[in-house]
Amino acid sequence: MKALIPAAGMGTRFLPATKAVPKEMLLVVDRPVIQYVVEEGLASGADEVVIINSREKKAIEDHFAPDPQLEETLVGRGKKAYAEAVHHAGNLPVSFVYQDEPLGLGHAVRCAAEKTGDEPFFVLLGDVIVPGNDMLNRMKAISDEHNGASVIAVLPVPDDQVSRFGVIDGVEISEGVWKVNGLVEKPPVEEAPSNLTVFGRYLLSPRVMELLATVKPGAGNEIQLTDALDAVLAEEEMYAMVISDDEGFDTGTVATWLDTNNRLYARKNG
């Protein structure tokens, strides 16, 4: 299996910082956001992480490239731990494909079609980190129990936040596991079928990748992954795994990035 990380966005909410530094390279405690996501993908058992990048965001590729000269310099200065950290990041099994036009999340995922072939695949949104690295394995276990069905992670939110997210319609079949009947994008709270919002971790069947080739532009005139998930529900079962708010951390806005830094710094340092 491959783990796909869409990372071609502009990082508009962090401008002007992201004019020169990709949002995915912003530091959370001791490493860039995207390194957490790559390490999570590899911990899932994926044999390769594929970053869907913009050609302008070379800093991401530089981060995951070997740099023996820097390592040698650090060792020579007695900074062995830093040299080991540089070596680790530069030798993770990461490859890149490119999204040359900002045509939406579904389009970004489709850019990696040649990498996934006819196999199921993970999608990990790059502005959400899961330090425990166990979420994807739990999703895989649910998929295996249901004949390889697609599985998405969902997070309960307060009613006043429901209208900000995609929400699932479905029925709970066991504790923390729902059978999905539909997805509703940013519904008014009075029309929302649940308070379970799509979190940013997906295990998808190969049929989803096929359907992305024919999905028409939707919201924002972009190709939406949600539209392909809606389409696949007509043909295949889909399940949702409910997570808690201390398992995953959002870095998509300045406020949530600061909160994530504070919470994870406190967790790491007791």
C-alpha positions in Angstrom: 0.0 0.0 0.0 0.9 3.6 -0.6 0.3 6.5 1.8 -0.6 9.7 -0.1 -0.1 13.2 1.4 -1.5 16.1 -0.6 0.8 19.1 0.0 0.5 21.4 -3.0 -1.7 24.0 -1.4 -0.6 27.7 -1.0 -1.0 27.9 2.8 -3.0 31.1 2.4 -4.0 31.3 6.1 -0.3 31.6 7.1 0.7 34.3 4.7 3.1 36.1 4.7 5.1 33.4 6.4 4.2 30.8 3.7 5.3 33.1 0.9 8.8 31.6 1.4 8.3 28.6 3.7 5.7 25.9 2.8 3.0 25.5 5.5 4.0 21.8 5.8 7.5 22.8 6.9 6.3 24.9 9.9 7.8 23.5 13.1 5.7 21.6 15.6 7.9 21.1 18.7 10.9 19.5 17.2 10.2 18.7 13.5 8.2 20.0 10.5 4.5 19.1 10.4 5.0 17.0 7.3 7.6 14.8 8.9 5.0 13.7 11.5 2.7 12.8 8.7 5.3 10.9 6.7 6.3 8.9 9.8 2.7 8.1 10.5 2.2 6.8 7.0 5.3 4.6 7.3 4.2 3.3 10.7 0.9 2.1 9.1 2.9 -0.5 7.1 2.8 1.5 3.8 5.9 0.6 1.8 6.2 4.2 0.4 4.9 7.7 1.2 3.9 9.7 -1.9 3.8 13.5 -1.4 1.7 15.3 -4.0 3.7 18.5 -4.1 3.8 21.8 -6.0 6.9 22.4 -8.0 7.4 25.7 -6.1 7.7 23.9 -2.8 11.2 22.6 -3.2 11.9 23.0 0.6 9.8 19.9 1.3 11.9 17.8 -1.1 15.1 19.2 0.3 14.0 18.2 3.8 13.6 14.5 2.8 16.9 14.4 0.7 20.1 13.0 2.2 22.7 15.6 3.2 25.9 13.8 4.2 27.9 17.0 4.2 25.7 18.6 6.9 25.8 15.4 8.9 29.6 15.3 8.8 29.8 19.0 9.8 27.5 18.3 12.8 29.4 15.3 13.9 32.6 17.2 13.7 31.2 19.9 16.0 30.1 17.3 18.5 26.4 17.5 17.6 25.8 13.9 17.0 22.1 13.9 17.9 21.4 16.6 15.4 23.3 14.7 12.7 21.2 11.6 13.5 18.0 13.6 13.1 19.1 15.0 9.8 20.1 11.5 8.6 16.7 10.1 9.7 14.7 12.7 7.8 16.8 12.4 4.7 16.5 8.7 4.4 12.8 8.1 4.8 11.2 6.3 1.8 9.4 9.3 0.3 8.7 10.0 -3.4 7.0 13.0 -5.1 4.4 13.6 -7.8 3.1 17.0 -8.8 -0.2 18.8 -8.9 0.5 21.6 -11.4 -2.9 23.2 -11.0 -4.9 23.9 -7.8 -7.9 21.9 -8.8 -9.0 20.5 -5.4 -8.2 17.6 -3.0 -9.7 15.0 -5.3 -7.6 16.2 -8.2 -4.5 16.1 -5.9 -5.2 12.5 -5.0 -5.8 11.5 -8.6 -2.3 12.9 -9.5 -0.9 9.8 -7.6 -2.9 7.2 -9.5 0.1 5.7 -11.2 1.6 5.1 -7.8 -1.4 3.3 -6.3 -2.3 1.1 -9.3 -5.1 -1.2 -8.4 -4.4 -1.3 -4.7 -6.1 0.3 -1.8 -4.3 3.4 -0.4 -4.2 5.8 2.5 -4.7 9.5 2.2 -3.3 11.6 5.0 -4.1 15.3 5.0 -0.9 17.3 5.6 -2.3 19.8 8.1 -3.4 17.1 10.7 -0.9 15.1 12.7 -1.4 11.9 14.7 1.6 11.5 17.0 0.5 8.1 18.3 0.9 6.7 14.8 -1.7 4.0 15.4 -4.9 5.4 13.7 -4.2 4.0 10.3 -3.6 0.5 11.6 -6.9 0.6 13.4 -8.6 1.7 10.2 -7.0 -1.1 8.3 -8.3 -3.6 10.8 -11.8 -2.4 10.3 -11.4 -2.6 6.5 -10.1 -6.1 6.8 -13.2 -7.1 8.9 -15.4 -5.8 6.1 -13.9 -7.2 3.0 -11.5 -4.4 2.2 -14.1 -1.6 2.4 -13.1 2.0 2.5 -12.7 3.5 6.0 -12.6 7.2 7.1 -11.8 8.7 10.5 -14.4 10.9 12.0 -14.3 13.3 15.0 -17.3 14.3 17.1 -17.6 18.1 17.3 -20.0 20.5 19.2 -23.2 21.4 17.4 -22.0 25.0 16.8 -19.0 23.6 14.7 -20.9 21.1 12.6 -21.5 23.5 9.7 -17.7 23.9 9.2 -17.0 20.3 8.2 -18.1 17.4 6.1 -20.4 15.2 8.1 -21.3 11.5 7.8 -24.8 10.0 7.7 -24.9 6.5 8.9 -25.6 4.0 11.7 -23.3 2.8 14.5 -22.7 -1.0 14.1 -20.3 -1.4 17.0 -18.7 0.8 19.6 -16.8 3.5 17.6 -17.6 2.1 14.2 -20.3 3.4 11.9 -21.6 2.1 8.5 -21.6 5.2 6.3 -24.7 5.9 4.2 -23.8 9.3 2.9 -21.6 12.4 3.3 -22.9 15.9 3.6 -20.6 18.9 3.1 -20.9 21.7 5.7 -24.6 21.3 6.5 -26.6 23.7 8.7 -26.7 22.1 12.2 -30.5 21.6 12.0 -30.0 19.5 8.8 -26.8 17.6 9.9 -27.4 13.8 10.1 -24.8 13.5 12.9 -22.0 15.5 14.6 -19.3 13.2 13.2 -17.0 15.2 11.0 -14.5 13.9 8.5 -11.1 14.2 10.2 -8.4 13.9 7.4 -7.4 10.2 7.5 -8.7 7.9 4.8 -8.2 4.3 3.7 -9.7 4.1 0.2 -10.5 1.3 -2.2 -9.0 1.4 -5.7 -12.5 2.1 -7.0 -12.3 5.6 -5.4 -9.2 6.4 -7.5 -11.0 5.2 -10.7 -14.0 7.4 -9.9 -11.8 10.5 -9.4 -11.0 10.3 -13.1 -14.6 11.1 -13.9 -15.8 13.3 -11.0 -17.0 16.7 -12.3 -15.9 19.9 -10.5 -18.0 20.6 -7.5 -17.7 23.2 -4.7 -15.4 26.0 -5.5 -15.2 24.6 -9.1 -12.7 22.0 -7.8 -12.6 18.2 -8.0 -13.7 17.1 -4.5 -12.7 13.9 -2.8 -16.0 13.9 -1.0 -17.9 13.6 -4.4 -15.9 10.5 -5.3 -16.7 9.0 -1.8 -20.4 9.7 -2.4 -20.1 8.0 -5.8 -18.4 4.9 -4.4 -21.2 4.5 -1.8 -23.5 3.5 -4.7 -21.2 0.5 -5.4 -19.3 -0.4 -2.2 -19.7 -0.3 1.6 -17.9 2.3 3.6 -17.2 2.6 7.3 -16.2 5.3 9.7 -14.0 5.0 12.8 -14.7 7.5 15.6 -11.7 9.1 17.2 -11.2 11.4 20.2 -9.8 14.9 20.1 -6.6 13.9 21.9 -5.6 11.5 19.1 -5.1 14.0 16.3 -4.1 17.6 16.2 -5.0 20.3 13.6 -2.4 22.7 12.3 -4.4 24.2 9.5 -4.9 27.7 11.1 -2.6 29.9 13.1 -4.7 29.3 16.2 -4.8 25.5 15.9 -1.1 25.4 15.0 -0.2 27.3 18.1 -2.5 25.2 20.3 -1.0 22.0 18.8 2.5 23.2 19.6 1.6 24.0 23.2 -0.2 20.7 23.8 2.4 18.5 22.2 5.3 20.4 23.9 3.6 19.9 27.2 3.0 16.2 26.4 6.7 15.7 25.4 8.1 17.5 28.4 5.7 16.3 31.1 
